[in-house]
Amino acid sequence: MPIAVDACAAQHQGDRKEQQDRVAILPHSRKKGIALAVVADGMGGHTGGALAAEQVVHTVKTNLEHFTPPDESARFMLENSMREAHTMIKASRFINEKDPHSTAVMLLLQPGCITWGYCGDSRLYHFRGRKLLSRTIDHSFVEHLVAVGKITPEQALTHPNRNVLLTSLGGQDEPRFDFGETTDLRAGDSFMLCSDGIWAYFDEDEIGVLLAENSARIACEKMIDMARVRAEGGGDNLSLAVVRLVEVEVPKPKPPPGFVPRDYR
């Protein structure tokens, strides 16, 4: 059966005074079958973080419109978008007298291929049914400690420095980017992009079940509702985008008017 895309983006302000996350799912205006999902988690005081995250979405939207495969690779477009956003965010501090930063995670969907890139601790998960195939590794202090064996993944969840990032867009240092890609796409595959306001409240098995058993829209609604309850009044901004690959039935062609079936037995 053919595969179709079921996608949804959602966010909630949480218990913060301002929504500094940005999330979007953007179809290519001229190329059929190409779309991009992005989540950006802004940081930097009142309005500064929101402006940084908004810059990420604006930059990648502009670059998507000029994306022309096969002349340009998906990875190049994603990296170029994050690098341009970094430059613009960094320059804005001289205009706004703020210290804006943002994370970014982006997924580019093309026929037969999905490519992603990220900077910071906003994540991408890839599931097949309920099974986790991969997830991005945060550019954070605690993930570094986990990687070198200093702490366990369970200890990372409650570590006092769990929110310390090693890189972001808009900082003084050149940002770090990592990428992934898969051409093995099947019905039942799900991709979730999210800020730490979502992933901090779920383990991977739970996310897999929610994505496998619900539409993209209902999965987003359930995760936001559950995260809000678990935050107990102290929740961060919440943002996520879900992209599910689902089978669709092709309707059988109708017989022409006046057609009378015959029995040729």
Buried (B, 14 or more C-beta within 10 A) or exposed (E): EEBEBBBBBBBBBBBBEBBBBBBBBBBBEEBEEBBBBBBBBBBBEEBBBBBBBBBBBBBBBEBBEEBEBEEEEBBEBBBBBBBBBBBBBBEBBEEBEBBBBBBBBBBBBBEEBBBBBBBBBBBBBBBBBBEEBEBBBBBBBBBBBBEEEEBEEEEBEEBEEBBEBBBBBBBEEEBBBEBBEBEEBEBBBBBBBBBBBBBBBBEBEEBBBBBBEBBBBEBBBBBBEBBBEEBEEEBBBBBBBBBBBBEEEEEEEEEEEEEEEEEEE
